[in-house]
Amino acid sequence: MIFRGGYAWWVSRDSTKMTHWGGASPGSSKCACGMNNSCADSQYGCNCDKNDPVWREDSGLLTDKTHLPVKQLVHGDASGIGDSYHQGYHTLGKLRCYGTA
């Protein structure tokens, strides 16, 4: 979940603020749906950016090994008004390594 105000990001292994999410290209500030234009609202790069009272999901894998592992997740209220329907959660799965070095 990115929220247009930049209120959600993750921190890479070298402490860099990363604004793309699983399934999206580094530097895109998008989620997977933003890469293939399938988000709930086409004006946003993530489903969760729609900012309405409907639970939505953005998911995917972070695969660029130069940025992994994720050190921290950071999120907040983009609108700053704290509407009662502003809720969310993140799930960060285990680091899975596969392939050859």
Secondary structure, 3 states (H helix, E strand, C coil): CCCCCCCEEEECCCCCEECCCCCCCCCCCCCHHHHCCCCCCCCCCCHHHHCCCCCCCCCCCCCCCCCCCCCEEEECCCCCCCCCCCCCCCCCCCCCCCCCC
